[in-house]
């Protein structure tokens, strides 16, 4: 037997068998080393889903998918900013989008693409061709090339992006097909927004009863035991750090008068140049991009008819108030008669996006004073635009832009110095290995800072700023351990050491006695208020009973102005949100009970009498039904997609790698 074991051939077979048995499970269980490792080198995937080998292996989210998800979010944020009439730069927009949000978008997009593949929802070449013809109807090839040059994108990138968006759209459409609405549901929704009701009510504030609450030691102790989890303190930690802080650089940086003047001379033709701008009015006739051809043609015909009336001398502002379908034209939602005459609240400025898109901006800036445009198509429909005032582009005198030049120069100087010091810190850290944070601080000539105890869930450290991207890495530290590299966020280059950790715990009663006392008084006062309200509710069978019972207790009955249920907050702020839906079923002449604030711990109880209702007519409902159906259907569709994605997250596990994503962002910034 021993001779056999000494045989090279037998030993080779044993070793081979051992490798076959051991390596697969080892790889299976420990394949993604970064779960317990630290630093960018340990984790190579941006995010991943467990969707290979029947859910036994991870499938990484690729860099290309990550970029598509980022681009998609940037477009979404751009639409939001534009719809709110907000000015923004691409850099500002990117700062609004966190890495976690990009990762979640990439994972959700993967789920949708997976659905599209399974159901055969591929985007065909014919569909791409039709989309391009729709996007560039006039001189398609030339317009397409011009667009690509303007946005700095290759044809392959554009097509890839288009296919990506259309695939997701098809997958969402497949889910949308399950959305159904009944006339009863639509009528219910219509009543919430259109039916006016009037009530008389008695408001019983909880705070009126706080003086009646007399807490005892036993009652407070029992309350603490019953609600102990409410006082739990999450994981906390104290950190020491060595850092280059942007705030320090800002305090030390102030440009000289000569440098400001030199900056002006260099940039008076670009950054400091006066941009062309215009204050415009417009008339919008809505036509969604996916509207039927007949609806689009009808909208265009309407705009052209209005344009003829403008040419004939009719007042543009009056026509805007009469015909424009831009909801922003209404000054006060409570009084639809107050309108703006089509005047946009913000100027249209060269280089700044408008919520109506590039074509609208381009046309508006091409107009002379009082000139009216031809019909312009946007994603919202067809527009007529009139320029009320025009500011021409040109060089601005130094004295007028002195402060702006100083701010811009100071920002450039701070950026450069912050980057210079931070990269020098990185180079110093990379030169050799440091056994302690103190030795690195000494080598860097910097003081060691302390954060004090902080809540780890907040993902924020005093002075350092946001650390959400590195939070998973930092959670794994032992006391005395520090980062294996210089980390970076928008406000600091830093090396972080865990000084001490305090795990999540429920503090003893003595430490939270004051909070317990306040909470006990608040809860008991709310209970007493509800008892009084319930007694009034039981006693009052009609309005006369309610007025008499309220008077006996020193309360007044208040009559509201007519209001719609979706505007109930204008009458009683923070009213129980269920009021809008439940009150649709209530009868006039009846008494009801509701609350303000948190239903579990209300700030006040409301006993109210349903005085009258003014329902919309069926004729008005039929007229508004198409728009109502579309809006409500959209809400249901969005809810279905979110529900489907939640289900997919449960079925197909996904993980996000914030450590590598942070490093990827830094390397991307350096290469850019």
N, C-alpha and C positions, 0 to 999 in steps of 0.2 A: 504493500500500500504506500509506504513512504517513498519507495523507489519510483512508483507511478507519479506521486506528487512532485518528485524532483524532475520529472520529465518536462522538458521545455514545451512540448506539444500539449501536454495535459494542462500545464499552468497557463498556457496561452488561451485554451478553451475556458478555463475557470475565470480568468480575467475578463474575457469577452462576455461571458455570461453575466458576470457581476456588473459590467458596464451597461449591458442591455437592461438589466433589472433596476439599476439604481438611477441612471442618468435621466430617463424620461420623467419619473415622478419628481426628481430634484428640479428639473427645468420647469415642470408644470407648477409646482408650488412656489418656487423662488425665482421664476423667470423675470419678473419685473423687479429688479434689485432696488430700484429707487424708492420703493415703498418704505424701506427702512434706511436707505442711504441718504447722504447729504451732498449738496452741491449740484451744479448743472451737469457734471459728468455722470452722475448716478442715474439720471432719468433722461431718456431720449425721446419719449413720446409727449406731444403737446396735450393730447387727451386720447382716450381709447374706449372702445366698446367691446364687450365680451360676446362676439358674434362670429366666431370661427370654430370649426369642428364641433358643431351642435352646442355652442355656448361654452366650450371648454378652453378656448384660447382667445386671447385679446387681439383685437384688430385696431391699429393706431389710426387716429385722425391725422391725415397727412398735412404737410405745410400748405399745399395747394388748397385743400378744403378749409384750412384755418383762414387763409387769405380771402377766400370767397365769402366765408362767414363774416369776416371783418368788413369787407366791402359792402355786404348786404346790410349790416348794422349801420354803417356810415350813411348809406342811402336813406335808411329809415330815420336816423337822427336828423338828416338834412331836411326830410319832409316835415318832421315835427317842428324844427326851427323855423322853416319857411312858413308853415301854417300859422305859427304864432307871430309872424312878422319880425322875427329876431335876426339880428346881424350876427354872423359867426364866421370864423376862419376854419379851414380844414384842421389846423393844429388844435384849436379849441374843441372842435367836434371830437377828435380822436381822444382827447383827455377825458371826455365824458364817457367813453366806452372802456370798461374794465376788461381785464383778461378773462375773468370768470364769465362775463357776459358773452364774450367771443366764443369761449369754449362751449358754453351751453347752446349757443346758436349753431355751432358746428356739429354738435352731437344731435340736436333736434333735426338739423338739415340731413344728417346721415339717416336718421329714422325715416324721414320723408322720401329720400332717394331710394331707400330700401323698399318702401311701399310701392314706389313707382316701378321699380324693376320687377317686383313680384306680380304686379297687375298689368304689366306690359304698357306702361304709360310713357314710353320713350318719346323724345322730341324728334320729329322727322326733319329731313332737309327741306321738304316742301313747306313745313311750318316756319322754319327759320327764314326761308326766302320770303314768305308772306309777311312775316313780322318786319323784316328789313324794308320791304316795299311800303309797309304802313308807317314805319318810322321815318323813312326818307322818300316821300312820294314824288318830290320834284328832283329830277336829275339824280337818281339814286346813287350811282357809282361815285359821282363827284361830291355829293353831299355826305356820303359815308366817309370818304377819304378826308374831307374837310373836318368832319366831326372827330375822327381818330387823331388827327394832328392837333386839334384844339385841346383834347383831353389827355394827350400824351399816351395813347393806348394802342397796342398792336391789334391787327385784325383777329388774330388767333385768340388773344385775351378777351376781346369784345365778344366773339362768338361763344367762347367757353362760358363767360359770364351770362350771356343770354340763354344758353342751354341750361345752365344751372338754375336760373330764375324760373324758366318755363317748366322745368322738371318739378321743382318745388310747387309751383302753381298748379300743375296737373295733379300732384299728390294731394294737395289741399282741396282741390276741386272734387277729387274722389271722396274725401271725407265730407265735404260740404253737401254732397248728394244725399246724405242721410238726414239733413236738416229739414224738418217739416214744421209748418205753422198752421194753426186753425184760425178761422174767422173769430172764434170766441177769444183766443189768446190775443189777437190783434185788437179786438174791441176793448179788451181789458187794458192793454197797453195804451190805447188811445184815450181812454177815460183818465188814466193817471196824468197824462200831459195836457189834456184839453178840457176835461170837465172842471168847472169852477164850483167850489163848495164854500160854505160859510158855517162857522161853528161859534158856540159860546162855551167858554171854558173857565175852570178854576185851576190855578197853578199852586201846588203845595210844595214849596222848596224843602229839601231834606235838611238844609242847614238851620232852618227854624227850630229844629228839635235837638240840636246838638247840646244845648244847655240842659236839656232834660236827662241826658245820658250821664249816669254816675258810675264810672268804672270802678271795680274793686280789684284787689290783688288776685282773687280767685278767677274772676271773669276775664281779666287780661291774660292770666296764665293759660286758661282754657282756650281762649281765642288764639294765642300763640301756638299751642299744640295743634289746633285744628287747621291752622294756616301756615304751618312751619315752612312748607315748600315755597311759599310766597316770599320768604325772606332769605332764600338761598343765595349765596354769593358765588358767582362763577369762578372758573380758574383765573387766578391772578399771578402776576410775576413782576419781579423788579429786574431791570436790565442795567448793565453798565455799557457804555459805548465810547468809541473813538470816532469822531465824525468831522467831515467838512460840511458845514451848514450853509445853505444858500442865503439864509437870513443874515448870517455874519457877513457874507460877501456884499449883500445889499447895503448893510449899514456902513461898510468901509468904502463904498464906491460912489463917487460924485464927479461927473464930468466937468471939465473946466469950460469957461466961456469960449475960449479959442477952439476947443475940440467940438463944441456944439456948433459953432459957426462952420467949421470944416465939414462936419456931418451934413449940415444944411446944403452946402455947396455941392457935396457929392450926391445927395439924394433929392434935391429939389425937383428933379425931373421924374422921380418915381415914387418913393415912399411919401414924400412931403408935397407932391403935386396935388393940386386941386382936381378932384375927379368930377366928371360930368355927372350931374344929378338932375332929377326932375320930380316935381310934385304933381301927381296925376290923379285924374278921376277915371273910372272905368265902368262899363256896363257888362255884366256877365250873364250869358244864357248858358245854363248848364248842359253838358253832354259828356258823360263819362267815357273813358277810353274804350270800355267794353260795351257801350250802348249800341242798340240796333242801328243799322244804317239809316233807317227811316227817321229815327229820333235825332241822329246827328244832322241829317239833311234839314230837318225841321228847325233845329236850333240855329243852324247857319243861316237859313232863310229869315228867321226872326231878327237876327243881328243885322242882316243886310237891310231889312225894312226899317229898323231903327236908325241905321246909318243914313238912309235917305231922308228921314225926318230931321236928323241933325243938319244935313246939308241944306235942307229947306229953311233952316233958321230956328228950329225949336231948341229950347234950353237943354243942354246936355245933363245938368244936375237933376232937373225935373224928370227927364226921361230915365235917368239912372234910378231915381227913387220909385218910379212907376214900374220899370221892367227888370232891373238887375236882380239876379238870384244869388248874389253874394251875401251870405249871412252876416258878414262883417259890416255890411252897409247899415245895419240896424244899430243905433246908438244904445238903446235901452231895451233889453229883452222883454221887460214888463210893459213897454209901450212901443209896439212895432211901428207906430206912426212917426217916431223920431228917427230920421235917417240922415246919412252923411252926404247925400247927393253923389254917391259913387267915389268920394274922396278917400284914397288910401291913407291910413294913419301915418305911414312912414314913407320917406322919400325913396325913389328908385335911384340907386347909385351905381356907377360904373364899377365893375369888379365884385359887387356884392350880390348874392343871390336873392331872388324874389320868390315868394311862396308860389307864384304862378309860373315859374320856370324861365329858362333862358330866352325863349322866343319873345315872351312878354317883356322881359327886361330890355332886350335888344331893340324892340319896336318902340318902347316907351322912351328910351334914351335917344332915339333917332328923330323924335318929334321936335318941331319948333314950337315956340310959345303959342298957345291956343289952337295948335293943329290937332286934328282928330285922325286916328289911324284907320287903316282898313281892318276888316275883321281878322283877329289873331286867334289861333287855336292853341289851347293849353290842355293839360290833363284834366282841368276843371270844366272846360267847354270853350265857348267862343266869346271873345272880348272886343269891345270898342274902347280905345284909350284916348284921353284928351290931356294935353300938357297944360297945367295951370301955371306953373313956373318952371324955368329952366336955368340951371347954373352951368356955365361952360367950364371946360377943363382948362388948366393953365398953371403957370408958376405963381406961387404965393410968396409975398414979401417975407423976409426973415422975421421981422418983428411979430407978424401974425401967427407964425408957427414955431416961435422960439421954444415955448414950453413943450410942444409936441416933439420937436427935435431932441430936446434934452431927455425926455422920457424914453424915446426910442434908442438914443445912444446909450443911455444908462442901462437899458435892458440888454443891449448887445454886449456892453462891457461886463455886466454881471454874468451873463451866460458864458462868455469866454473865460472869465476868471474862475467861475464855479467849476467849469469843465476842466480847466487847467489844474486846479488844486486837487480835484477829485481823481483825475487820471494819475497825477503824481502820487496820490495816496495808494492807488491800486498798484502802481509799479513798485512802490516801496514794500507793500505787503507781499508781492510776488517774488521779491529778490531772495528772500530766505524764509525759513520756518520760524515762527514765534511761539514760544511755549506758553506765554501768558499775554493777556491783553495789556498789562502794565508795560511789558517789554516793548510791545508794538507802539504804545502811546509815547514811550520815551524816545524811540527811534523816530517817530513822526513829529515830535516836539509839540504834542497836543495834550490838553487836559482830558481826563476821563470824566464823562458825564454820567448822571444817574437819572433814571426815569421815575423812580418811586414806584409803588405798586400800581399796576395797570390791569384792566380787564382784557384778557387775551382775545375774547370774542369781538371786541371793538375793532381790532386790527389797526390800532393807531397808537403811536408812542409820542409823548410830548417832545418837542424839538425835532424829532426824526420825521414824524408825519405818518402817512399810511404805509402799512407793511403787509397788506392783505395778500399780495403775491408771494410773500415769503413766509406766511403764517404757518403753513404745514411743516415747513423746514424747522422753524423756530420752536414749534410745539415739542419736537422730539429731543431738544437739548436737555442735557443734565446740568446741574448747577456747576458753574465754573467753565462750562464749554462755550466756545465762541465760534462765529461763522468762519468758514474756510476760505472766504474771499471778501472783498469789499463789495457790499450790496449798494444799490442805488434806487432812489425814487426821485420825484420831481424836486424835493427839497433838501436832499442830503446824499452824500456818499458816506457809508458807515460800516463799521465792524461792531457787531453786537454780541455781548456776553450775557448769559443768563446768570444773574447774581443769586436770586432765590425764587422759589416757586411756592405758591400757596394754593393747594388744590381746592376745588369747589367744596363748599361746606355750608351748613346752616349755623349761623352764629348763635351763641347762647342768648337767652332771653334778655339778660342784663345789657347786652350790647345794642339791642334793637328795641329796648323798652319804650322809648319815645315814639318810634314809628308804630309799634304795636298799639299804643294808647290812641294815637291819631286815627289809625285804621279802624280800631274798635268803635270809637265815637262816630266816625263817618258811617260805618255799616249799621250801627244801631239807630242812628238818626234817619237813615234811608228806610229802615224797617218801620220806624214809627210813622214816617211820612206816608208810607204805603198803607199802613193800618188805617190812618185817618182817611186817605183817599178811597180805600176800599169801603169804609163805612159810609162815606158820602155816596159812593156808587150804589151801594145796597139801598140806601134810604131814598134816593131820588129816582122817581119813576117818570118824571117830566121836568120841564124847565123850571116851573114854579117851585117844585120840591128842591131842585138843585140850588136855586137862588136862596131859598129859605135856610137850607142846611148850611150853605157856605156862609151866610150872614151870621148864623149862630156861632160859627167858629172863627169869625173875624176875617173871612176871605171875600174877595170880590169876584163877580162873574164878569168876564171880559168878552166882548164881541169882536170877532176878527173881521177884517175885510175879506171879500171873496178872494180865493187863491186856488191854484191848481195843486194837486197832490205832489207833483215833482218840485214844487216851490214851497213846500210846507216849512222849510227852514227860515223863510222870510217872516213867518208868523211866530213860530216857536223853534228857535235854534236847537240843533242837536236832538230833534225829535226822533223817537224810535224809528229806524228805517223801515220797519214792517208796517208802519202806519199807511204808507202810500198804497200798499197792495191789499192789506186787510180791509181798509175803509171803503174800498170799491164795493164790497158786499154789504156794507152797513145801510141801515134804513134811516131816513129822515125822521126826526121826532124822537130819537132814541138816545140814551145816555151810554157813554163808553169810557174806558179807562186806558190810558197809555202813559209813557214815561219820557223823560228827557235824559240824555246821557246814556251811559252804559245800562242796558236793561237789568243786569245783575246788581248794579250799584248805582241807581239813578240819582241825578242831581235834583230832580223834581218829579212829582207825579201829577198827571193832568187828568182831571175828570171833565169830560166835554159832552156837550149836547149838539147833535147833528141838526143844524137849523134849516139849511136848504142846499139844494144842488142845482146847477145849471148845466145839464148834459149837452154835448154837441149833437147836432142833427145827424140823422143817417145820411142825408145828402152830402154833408160836409165830410163824413167818414168815408163815403164812397169816393169822393174826389181825392182825399188824401191817402186812400188805401194803397195805391202803387208805391208811393214813397215810404209809407209806414211799413208795408210788407218788406221792402228792400232793406230798410234800416234794421227791423227786428230780425229778419232772416240773417243779416250780417252778424248781429250779436250772437245768434244761436250758432252760426257757423264757426265763429271765433271760439266760442265756448267748447264746441265739439272738437276742434283741433287741439285746444289745450288739454281737454280730457283724454284725447287719443295719445298725445305726447306723454302725459303723466302715466298712462297705462304702459306705453313702450318703455319708459324709464324703469318701471317695476319689472317688466319682462326681460329686457335686455340691459344688463348692468353697464353703467358707464362711469368712468373716473376722469378727473381733470388733474393735470400736473402743473400746479402753479410755480413750482421751483424752476422747471425748464422754461416755462413760458416767460418768467421774469428775465432769465438769462437771454432768451431769444429776443425779447424786446430791447434789451440793452445792446446786443450785438447788432440788431437792426438799426438802432439809433446811431451806433458808431459807424456802421458802413454807410448810412445816409449822410 
